[in-house]
Amino acid sequence: MYSLSREGNGSAGPLVTALTVAIIDAAEQLATSSPKGRLPKPLIAALDEVANVVRWTKLPGLYSHYGSRGILIMAILQSWSQGEDVWGAKGMSKLWSASNVRVYGGGVAVDDGNFLKDMSTAIGEHWEITGSVSNSGNGRSVSKHRSKERTLTEAELEALPRGRAVVRSSGNSPTLVKTVPWWEGPNKDAVVASIKVHDPEPEKTLAKAVTKVGAVDAVELVA
């Protein structure tokens, strides 16, 4: 399920929010009456620009519960502060903590709160070995020193290039990945065909898509 709306005057955001909640409520009812209390087939709710399009105030408190029902909520935000505007500091932290998969795709500024600082700390450190060589009358000597270095600093996370993302998932170490644009994936032909049929300006959309190589959203959370 993809919930879409535009911002500003004339936005259908409230209606889209109500429709999204109604669909997920129906899915929860089906899950409750299904074996093991889960949907036979998982429902993925991709909420792009969730802070603008689907301003669902109760979402943080339901995130973990929906995951146990086979309802996978994918909340996509431009920044941490954008989430705080909707759910407050505690609500955004609750949403983040309840997510099993957290993806950072760049675009957040260093001075935008503590998000990048916390991300850098979570990614952790690694060992680096440095050495030096010296020559003297007694011959040549080599010394080595092992020290811990921050793997990705806040500045490096801010400058994360397009086509790269940091993935943090429960039970696994943080991983730097390469994203795959849809036009390089196995469903390229199907996506192009759909755009040509349903998009009012297909050529413009397709031309714009391939110029944003590797573009990904800043923060993506999956319950």
N, C-alpha and C positions, 0 to 999 in steps of 0.2 A: 504494500500500500504506500503510495507516494502522495503526500499532502502538499498542495501547491497553492500559492496565492501571491499577490503583489502587495507592496507596502503602500502607505500613504492614503490619500482620500480615495474612497471607492473601494478600499480593500475588502475582500471577502474573508479576512482573517477570522472574525468571530464565527462565521458560518462554517469555515473549514475546521476550526477547533471543535465545534459541536459535532460535526460529522465524524471527525477522527475519533473523538471520545465515544460516540455511539457505536462505531465499528469495533473498537477495541473492547467495549463492554459486551457486545454480542459475542466476540471471540472468547472472552473470559467465561461467559455462560456456557458456551460449547465445550470449553476445556474442562469446566467443573463437572460436566456430565460425561466426559470421555474417560477411557481407561487411564489410571494413574494420575488423573486430574490435569492432563496436558493435552494440547491440540494434537490430533493424529498427524497433521502436517504443520510445522511451525509457521506463524505469521510474522513477516518482517514489516515493520512500520518505519519507513524511511522518512524522518521528519527533518528535511533540509531547511535551514534558516528557522529552526524551531522557535527561537526567541521572537521572531517577527510574524511567522505564519501560523504557528500553533502555540499560542501563549497559554499553556496548560499548567495552571498554578499547582495542581496536586501531583504532577508527574514525578517529582523526586521521591515522594513517599510510596509510589506504586512501582517504581522501576524494578526493584529486585523481585517483587511478587510476580510481576508479569513474566519475567524470565523463567520462573519456576512453572509457569503455565504454558510455556512454549510460545509466548508472545514476545518477540524480540524487537525492542524499541531502539532505533538508531537516531540519536539526537545529534544534529550537526550544527555547530556554532562557529561564529567568526572569531570569538575570543572568550576568555573566562569572564571578563567584566560584562559582556553581553548577557551571559547567563545570570549573573548576579542582579542585573536590572530586572529580570523576570522573577527569580526565585529567592533573591537575597543571598547573602554570603553563606548562611547555613544550608539553604536549599540547594545551592550549586555544589557545595562540598558533599552533600548527601547524594546528589545525583552522580557525581564523579566517583564516590566511594562504592556505589552500588553497581557500577559498570564493570563488566568482566573484560571488556576490550576497550582500550583507550588509544586513540590515534591522533597524533599531532602532525599536521602537514605544513607548518610554517605560517608566516604572516602575522604573528603576534609580536608586538613591540616589547622590548626589555622593560620599559617603564610602565607597562600595563599590569600593575599589581605584582603579586609574587608567583604568578603562574610559571614563568620560565625558570625562575629560581628553584621552585619546587620540582619542576620537570628535570632540571639538571641534576639535582640531588638524587632523585629517584633513579635516573640512568646510572649514576654512580661513578666510580673511578676505575682506573686500570693501571697496571704496573708498566713503567717504562724503564729501560736500561740505558744509561748513558756511560760513556767511557772517555778516557783521555790517555794519550801516549806521551811519554817524556823520555828524553835522551840525556844521558849524563856520562861522565867518565867511566862509570861502572857498568854502562850498557843501557839498554832500552827497557823501559818498564811500562806496563799497561795496567790501568786501574779501571774498575767498573763500579757503577753505583746504581742501585735500584730504588726508584721512588714512585709514589702514587700520583697520578695526574687525573684531573677531571676529564671524563670522556667527551662530553659536549658542554661547553660553557653557555651561559645565557646569550652571549653575543652570537655564538655559532648557531644556537637554536633559532634566534631571530633571523639569521641569514640563511636558514635551511633552504637549499635551492628547490625549485619546482621539480617534480618527479621523484622526490624523496619524502619519506615520512617515518616518524618514530612510532612504533607499535609497542604498547605495554598491555600484556594480557595476564590474567590470573595464573599463577603457578609457573610463569616463564620469565626469563630475563628480558629487559627491553631490547628491541631489535630495530635496526635501521633498514628500511625496505625501499625498493624501487616500485613506484606505482605504474600501473598499466592502463593507459588511456583506452577508452572503449574502441577507438578506431584501430587499435593494435591488438585487440582481443578476439576471441573466437566468435563473438556475436556481432561483429561489425556490420555484416550485410543485413542482419535483421534490424539493427538500430537505424541504419541508413534508410531502409525501406519504410520503417515506422515514421521517421521524420518527414520523408517525402509525402506520406499520406496524411499525417495529422498536423504538421507544422504549417502555419499560414505563410511563412517565409523560409522554406526549407533550404534554399541555396545559401541564404544569409546565415542561417544557423549552422550549416555544415562548414561554411568557410570560417566562421568564428571559432568553431570547436577545434579545428586542427591547428589554430594559431596559439591555443592555450595548452601547449604540450606539457603533459604531466601535471596539469593544474589540479590541486586537491584543496579541500576545505581545511580550515585551521584546526578545528577540534571535532572529533567524531567519537561518540560514545555508544556502545552497544550493550544492552542489558543481557 
